[in-house]
Amino acid sequence: MNKLTAKVAPSSSAVAPAALSPPLSPDDAATEDGTVSEMAGCEGGGAAGCSQRCPLAGIRRVAWGVLLGGAVALTWTASTHNAKLVLHRLHAPFFITWFCSTWNLFVFPLYYLGHLISADQRQWPVTRFRACSEALVGEAVPLRTLLRGCAPFSALWSLSGYLHLLALCRISGSDASAVLCCSQAFSFLLSWVGLRERFMGVRIVAAILSITGIVMMAYADGFHSDSITGVALAVGSASTSALYKVLLKRKVGEVGPGVAGVLLSCVGMCSCALHSWLCVLLYLTHVEYWPSSQHMPWDALSTLAALLLAFNVLVNLGGVLTYPAFISLGVLLSVPASTAVDLYLTEASQLSQVRLAAAGIIGTGYLLLLLPEQWDDRALRWLGGLWHGGWYDDSFAGEEIDNEEAIGARPKPKTANVTALS
C-alpha cells in the first residue's frame, strides 16, 4: 500500500475500544459537498438564506450527535456485558473474536445502502467498491493485493479483541471500558513519536492522567488479585488498538466512511480466511474448547456480533451525520453506563472509591485529548475580544480593516440614502 503523507490530529476522532476499528472522520467528499451546498445557499439567498439554513444544519447535526452518541454508549455497554455472558457459557475467547470479526463483512454493504439513499449520483456496488479501495491504497489494485495490505490490520484487530475478552474474564465491564478509553492517550503518544505530530502540553497532561488512572485501577483490590492481570490485558488491548489507528494514519491519512467500509470488510475477509486455521489449531491443542454445533450458544454469539457490528457502523459511519466529538462523548459515556449495569447485575451496595477516582481521572484525560490543536490561541483571542468589548473573532475584525483599506477613499453614503434604504 502506498504511503500518503497526510497530517491527522489524533484527538479529532474517538477512541476505538478493543476489537473495534478507530472512529474516523467524515468522508472528505461528503463533507465538502455539504459545505459547498450550504455556502451556495447562503450566497444565493443572502443573509436571510444564511440565517435560515446554516443554523438549521448545525442544529440538525447536533440532534443527530445526541442520538448517535447515546446509541454508541448503549451498544458498547450492551456488547461488553453480553461478552461476559458469552464467556460464561463458552470459554473460547479467540473463537468468539473470530466469529465477531467475520461480521465486518457487512460494513461495506451497509455503507452502500446509505450511499443509495443519500447520494445524488448512485453507482453500482462494484464501481463504488473500486472507488473506495483506490482512495484506501492510492491506486487501482486487484482484490488479492488489497487483502494482502489489510492483513496487518486484521491481525491487530483480532489481537485487540482477544486481549479484551481475556481482560473481561478477570475484571468488570466498567473497568475494562475505562481502561480502553486510554487508547486515545496511547494513540497520541505513538503519533507524536512516529508521525511527528505537533507537541501539545495539554495532551501530555492527559496522557499522564490516563496512566495514573490505570495504576490506581490496577491496585484497587490489592497487589495479589486478578485485577492487576485484567488491567494489564486491557492495557494491551488499548495499546494494540492505538497501534492500529496510528498505522492506519501513516498508511492512508484521513479516512472517510467509504474507505472505512472497505477496510472493515477486508478485515472481515482476512479474519474469515486467515484466522480460521488458528481457531482449529487452538482446538486441537486443547487451549480452547467449544461444544458441537447443536449445543453452541449461537443466539448469544449472534447477539454479541450484531451489537459490535452496530457499534462499528455508528462509530465509523456516523461522522457523516454529526460532529466526531459527539461520537467520542458517546464512547466516554459507556463507562458510567457500564458501571450502572454492574451495580444492577451484582446488586452491590456501593462502589470502590479508588475505582471511582481512577475512572474520573481517566475521563478527565480523555476530555483533554478532545481539545483541538489551536484551542489555546482561540480561547485567548476570544477572551481578548471580550476584554476589549468585542463579541466576534479578531480575524473577522482584521478582515474588515483590510477591506476598508483596500476600498480606499470611497465616499460614504449620505444619511438620507441610508434612511431611504432602511
SULMO-V171439 format. One record per residue. RES is the residue in one letter. OMEGA is omega in whole degrees, 0 to 359 (999 if undefined). NEAR is the number of other ideal C-beta (glycine too) atoms within 10 Angstrom. D_LAST is the distance of its C-alpha to the last C-alpha in whole Angstrom. Layout:
# SULMO-V171439
res: <RES	RES>
omega: <OMEGA	OMEGA>
near: <NEAR	NEAR>
d_last: <D_LAST	D_LAST>
This chain:
# SULMO-V171439
res: <M	N	K	L	T	A	K	V	A	P	S	S	S	A	V	A	P	A	A	L	S	P	P	L	S	P	D	D	A	A	T	E	D	G	T	V	S	E	M	A	G	C	E	G	G	G	A	A	G	C	S	Q	R	C	P	L	A	G	I	R	R	V	A	W	G	V	L	L	G	G	A	V	A	L	T	W	T	A	S	T	H	N	A	K	L	V	L	H	R	L	H	A	P	F	F	I	T	W	F	C	S	T	W	N	L	F	V	F	P	L	Y	Y	L	G	H	L	I	S	A	D	Q	R	Q	W	P	V	T	R	F	R	A	C	S	E	A	L	V	G	E	A	V	P	L	R	T	L	L	R	G	C	A	P	F	S	A	L	W	S	L	S	G	Y	L	H	L	L	A	L	C	R	I	S	G	S	D	A	S	A	V	L	C	C	S	Q	A	F	S	F	L	L	S	W	V	G	L	R	E	R	F	M	G	V	R	I	V	A	A	I	L	S	I	T	G	I	V	M	M	A	Y	A	D	G	F	H	S	D	S	I	T	G	V	A	L	A	V	G	S	A	S	T	S	A	L	Y	K	V	L	L	K	R	K	V	G	E	V	G	P	G	V	A	G	V	L	L	S	C	V	G	M	C	S	C	A	L	H	S	W	L	C	V	L	L	Y	L	T	H	V	E	Y	W	P	S	S	Q	H	M	P	W	D	A	L	S	T	L	A	A	L	L	L	A	F	N	V	L	V	N	L	G	G	V	L	T	Y	P	A	F	I	S	L	G	V	L	L	S	V	P	A	S	T	A	V	D	L	Y	L	T	E	A	S	Q	L	S	Q	V	R	L	A	A	A	G	I	I	G	T	G	Y	L	L	L	L	L	P	E	Q	W	D	D	R	A	L	R	W	L	G	G	L	W	H	G	G	W	Y	D	D	S	F	A	G	E	E	I	D	N	E	E	A	I	G	A	R	P	K	P	K	T	A	N	V	T	A	L	S>
omega: <181	178	177	181	178	180	182	177	185	183	180	180	183	179	175	177	186	179	180	180	182	175	189	182	181	180	183	181	180	180	181	178	179	179	180	180	178	179	178	178	180	181	182	184	180	182	180	179	179	181	181	188	185	177	179	178	177	179	179	179	177	178	176	179	178	180	183	177	176	178	178	179	182	182	180	177	180	180	180	182	173	176	177	177	178	180	176	181	183	182	178	187	183	177	177	178	179	181	180	181	180	178	176	175	183	184	180	174	177	175	181	175	174	177	178	183	190	187	176	179	184	180	176	183	181	179	180	179	178	180	180	178	175	176	180	184	177	179	180	181	176	183	180	178	178	179	178	178	180	181	177	178	177	179	178	178	182	179	179	179	180	179	179	179	175	177	179	176	186	181	182	179	179	178	179	179	179	180	181	174	177	177	178	178	177	178	178	181	178	178	179	182	187	183	179	178	180	178	177	182	182	178	173	176	179	178	178	178	179	179	177	178	178	180	179	181	180	183	179	182	180	185	184	181	179	182	179	179	180	178	177	178	178	177	175	177	179	179	178	177	177	177	175	182	182	177	177	177	181	182	190	188	178	183	178	182	180	179	178	177	178	182	181	176	176	174	176	177	179	178	181	186	189	186	180	179	178	174	179	179	177	178	181	178	177	172	176	180	173	184	178	184	179	182	179	179	183	181	179	178	180	177	178	180	179	178	178	176	178	178	180	179	180	185	186	181	181	179	177	186	186	178	182	181	179	176	179	178	176	177	179	180	177	179	176	177	177	176	178	178	177	178	181	183	181	181	178	183	182	180	176	181	179	179	178	178	179	178	177	178	178	178	177	177	179	179	177	179	179	180	179	186	184	182	181	178	179	180	179	178	180	178	176	176	177	182	180	176	179	183	178	188	179	181	177	179	178	178	179	179	179	179	179	178	180	180	177	184	177	180	180	178	181	182	180	179	179	179	180	179	180	999>
near: <16	11	10	14	7	12	13	21	16	25	28	17	25	29	30	28	30	30	29	27	26	24	28	29	19	21	23	14	13	18	14	11	13	14	11	10	12	17	13	12	15	17	10	10	13	9	8	9	15	16	12	12	18	14	10	11	14	12	10	12	15	13	13	16	21	13	16	21	24	15	17	26	22	18	22	28	25	22	24	27	22	19	27	16	14	24	18	11	12	20	14	21	22	21	24	24	26	20	21	28	25	19	19	29	17	18	25	25	11	17	27	20	10	16	20	12	8	11	13	5	5	12	14	9	12	8	10	20	20	17	16	23	26	15	20	26	19	15	10	11	18	9	12	8	14	22	17	14	18	24	17	16	19	25	17	21	29	23	20	28	27	23	24	28	26	21	27	24	16	18	25	22	26	26	27	28	29	31	32	29	25	28	31	32	29	23	28	23	19	20	23	18	10	13	15	9	22	11	8	22	8	14	25	15	14	25	21	13	22	28	18	16	26	22	12	19	30	22	15	20	16	8	8	6	14	11	19	18	15	23	25	17	23	30	21	19	27	30	18	24	31	26	19	25	26	24	15	23	26	17	18	23	16	17	28	24	25	26	25	29	29	26	28	30	22	25	27	23	20	23	26	17	13	14	19	13	9	14	17	10	12	18	15	9	8	7	10	17	11	16	11	6	7	6	10	16	16	11	9	18	18	13	16	24	21	17	21	25	21	18	27	26	22	22	29	29	24	26	27	19	19	21	19	20	16	23	24	25	20	29	26	23	19	27	26	16	22	24	21	12	17	20	14	10	13	9	7	10	6	7	13	14	9	13	21	15	15	24	25	15	21	29	19	16	24	27	14	21	25	19	15	13	16	11	14	13	10	13	11	11	15	15	10	11	16	10	8	9	6	14	7	10	13	14	10	11	13	10	11	11	10	10	9	10	8	8	8	6	4	8	5	7	9	9	8	8	10	10	8	8	7	5>
d_last: <62	60	58	54	53	50	49	48	47	50	47	45	47	49	53	55	58	61	62	58	57	54	50	48	45	43	44	42	41	40	38	36	36	34	32	31	30	28	26	26	24	22	21	21	19	17	15	16	19	20	19	21	24	25	25	27	30	30	31	33	35	36	37	39	40	41	43	45	46	47	49	50	52	54	55	56	58	60	61	62	64	65	67	69	70	71	73	75	76	76	77	76	73	73	74	71	69	70	69	66	65	66	63	61	62	59	56	55	56	53	51	51	51	47	47	48	45	42	43	41	44	47	51	54	56	58	55	53	56	56	53	53	56	55	52	55	58	56	58	59	63	65	65	68	67	63	66	68	64	63	67	66	63	65	68	65	64	67	68	65	66	69	69	66	69	72	70	69	73	73	69	67	64	62	63	63	60	59	61	59	56	58	58	54	56	59	56	54	58	59	56	56	59	60	56	55	52	50	52	50	51	50	51	55	54	53	57	59	57	58	62	62	61	64	67	66	66	69	71	70	73	75	77	79	77	76	72	73	74	71	68	70	70	66	65	67	65	62	63	64	60	59	61	60	56	57	59	57	54	57	58	54	51	48	49	47	48	50	52	53	54	56	58	58	60	62	63	64	66	68	68	70	72	73	73	75	78	78	77	81	82	81	83	86	86	86	83	81	82	80	82	83	80	81	81	77	74	72	70	69	69	66	64	64	63	61	59	59	58	55	54	54	52	49	50	50	47	45	43	41	40	39	39	43	42	43	46	47	46	48	51	51	51	54	56	55	56	59	60	59	61	64	64	64	67	69	69	69	68	66	65	66	65	65	64	61	60	61	58	56	57	56	53	52	53	51	48	48	49	45	43	42	43	41	40	41	39	36	37	37	34	32	34	33	30	30	32	30	27	25	25	25	27	29	29	25	25	27	25	22	25	26	23	22	26	26	23	25	24	21	19	16	13	13	11	10	9	6	5	5	4	0>
